[in-house]
Amino acid sequence: MYTFLPFAVALVAFRILAFSFLPYRVCFPVGALTGVHYRLVAGGGHASKQQEDGGGGGRLYVCNHRTLLDPIIVAAALCKPVTAVTYSLSPVSELIAPIQTARLTRDREKDRRNMAALLARGDLVVCPEGTTCREEFLLRFSPLFGELGADVNPVALDTRVDMFYGTSTKPGAKWMDPFYFMMNPRPAYRVEFLPCAGTAAAEDDGGRREDSIDVANRVQRELGKALGFQLTGLTRKDKYMMLAGNEGVVPAASNNN
């Protein structure tokens, strides 16, 4: 590892610059030249009923959370910009992110309104686990995305690394996670767009909307089945308390509340 470290620093600099500044259609081929493996299993998902009917707004993409690069990888797979919502992304990660990020406040009603406004303006990526998980498990999904009234486009993500893991449990070191992942000689990402999951119940039930918790649990099951991961009821807080004895909250910048 220490022998490879000088080369890793050069690799991560080149890879981060490529993903940050090159057009989406060429960043993966350029990354592949440096050993980044990327596999797109299916196309960009299915149009939601809202869009088929000519409704405005963007698509809601819901994915499991492997690394902080997840929304960027989804954007590159779609070949178009997206907005990612976060709870405790470090100021450094926000600064270098090549896509738009929006910080949530943990005020449920306020966050729901903010997410609805973002979705009305364009595509939105949500990682409802609330934290990264590098093992083959899915943490409990927050049901907030199910309250937006939009059809869900599930995205199953998996990663493979062989030396450095971009999943820190120390809040002050979270900003290094993308760099750790990209320092690997041959990091790999697998992206699978699953069929659109409507939030309306069957017609014989009057076409009512599902409860947001039911929506979250159903999407978790679909992603777990696609990935072969075990479903859990553990939360972000549970993970950090077990692994690090803290709640995993990254301090916000001084101008953020």
Disulfide bonds with the S-S distance in Angstrom:
none
